[in-house]
Amino acid sequence: MNAGAGATRLFRRLVPYARPHWPVAVAALFGMVLEASVAAGFTALMQPLLDDALGARSASVIAWLPFAIIALFVARGLGVFVGDYGMAWISRRIIADLRARVFGRYLELPSRYFAERASGDALARLSFQVEQIGQASTEGLKIWILDSLIIIGLLGVMTFYSPQLTLSVLLAGPLIALVVRLVSKRYRAISRRIQNSVADVTQIGQDVILGEREIKIYGGQHDEAERFSKVNEHNRRQHLKVSATNAMSSALVQILAASSLALVVYVATRPGELERLTPGAFTAFMTAMLAILPSLKRLTSAQALIQRGLAAAESVFEILDEPAEADQGTFSPERVRGEVRFEGISLRYPGRDDYALRGIDLHIAAGETVALVGRSGSGKSSLVALLARFLNPEQGRISIDGVALDQYRLLALRRQLALVSQQIVLFNDSVARNIAYGDLRRHSQPAIESAARAAHAWEFIETLPQGLETPIGERGAALSGGQRQRLAIARALLKDAPILILDEATSALDNASERLVQQALRTAMSGRTTIVIAHRLSTVEQADRIVVMDEGRIVEQGSHQALLARGGIYAQLYRTREDAVDADFP
């Protein structure tokens, strides 16, 4: 698809966002037509001012001319206000609508989308690139419409006084159009690179802010400063290329327009043309022509804004065109018993040849507690991710209560699951709204307090300045690691789902806190299906069954004592305890 066709397609996709606001668009267009008409009308006044008022001393012209000037500028003021405000209103509405659509799409996209892309790119599309579309639709499009109308009006004035001279001016038109076309392509290409560089700047900034403690403790300041300097310099160079292209194109347009002006002066001073033009008419013609030059310059400069907006629109529409998470299921039970089956499950991550899971067969009875153990990378977390349909298997079938996962509505499926992960996710909100998150908002404050007590979180919550209403900061920055983990456990307890997934749920707790939480977890695990991924021996020993995984396969199953007696991988991991991180044991 060529650049012109691509731009047309993007414009067509943007039109539906503006169409509901057509009354405001009509008002804005009226304002711009009024402003352009005043510009043409004012240049036309040069002829009666010079020929009739100053030359012939016409009393009638002298009488009405001042009032005409005042009327024109009052009309211009009205046109400027209506045009500017109308375009700004439409722009902010489009930005708000597009941003809401992109945000909504982020909520619908599958987990693999975010796993394969940098978060800085996603944030840049939501903020910077949507804003670029707004600037193009306000500043760029307004300049394009208004100055085009001004040029048309001024050409009308010029044609009225001298069609022959106007024709000589129009000879430069094709060359100016060629310049605009060439620079538009360059603007578009550079704008894409600017968007990528902004995403890189955002990503590195985010990495530094989130990882500031690790950067300081490991002395990474120099490396991060160097990394940021490179992307920052690349961003600066791309913006300079836009400025250079803008300056060069404006200069070319000015040279072409000046050449037309020289041609007009030459033709106008020929004997035959001099006889047809009065001093006032010639001045009006020249004033109109000179007034065209700033409009031509602004039109050329506006291409940078418009092409930047089109490049941003292309990037934003890529998000909107991404398919949402597949959700064709219709089964929507209120509560399942919790029987889980994995049958012949194999999984490969996109872009990888090796299997993360191979031939997994596992049956978990309703109410059973199963612990998954194994070295890092053995496939434990991948297996539980399949249960929540964050990932989909390449082969095999997963079912809950005998119903395949793809037969469940996603909302209904995930309503059956509670997750406490090693990667604790808390939001920049109050303690209460972090415990009663999402669908749990319907719970009363006593229920929230009860869940907090069960998770042994109440003992620190009641010491906070505002109790349950205390803000906890971004990602729970105001809390310790153990406190954050207990809030996550309280959230899972409040949900009271029939299937509980504990992925290193006690990893951030000290021994004293762990003893408190273990009691809460035993209560939570009672009467529900529980899948535990843990390196703490105390958690593993509580399981009804231990499943040992290695290189994406299930290699052993049984009780703690039976597996120790077998002397296999589990026994090796337990007895050697060589590496607490790799072995998932202390």
Secondary structure, DSSP 8 states (H G I E B T S, - for coil): --HHHHHHHHHHHHHHHHGGGHHHHHHHHHHHHHHHHHHHHHHHTHHIIIIIIIIS--HHHHHHHHHHHHHHHHHHHHHHHHHHHHHHHHHHHHHHHHHHHHHHHHHHS-HHHHHTS-HHHHHHIIIIIHHHHHHIIIIIHHHHHHHHHHHHHHHHHHHHH-HHHHHHHHTTHHHHHHHHHHHHHHHHHHHHHHHHHHHHHHHHHHHHHHTHHHHHHTT-HHHHHHHHHHHHHHHHHHHHHHHHHHHHHHHHHHHHHHHHHHHHHHHHTSHHHHHH--HHHHHHHHHHHHHHHHHHHHHHHHHHHHHHHHHHHHHHHHHHHS--------B--S-----EEEEEEEE--TT-SS-SEEEEEEEE-TT-EEEEEESTTSSHHHHHHHHTTSS--SEEEEEETTEEGGGB-HHHHHHTEEEE-SS----SSBHHHHHS-GGGGGS-HHHHHHHHHHTT-HHHHTTSTTGGG-B--GGGTTS-HHHHHHHHHHHHHHHT-SEEEEESTTTT--HHHHHHHHHHHHHHHTTSEEEEE---HHHHHTSSEEEEEETTEEEEEE-HHHHHHHTSHHHHHHHH---HHHHS--
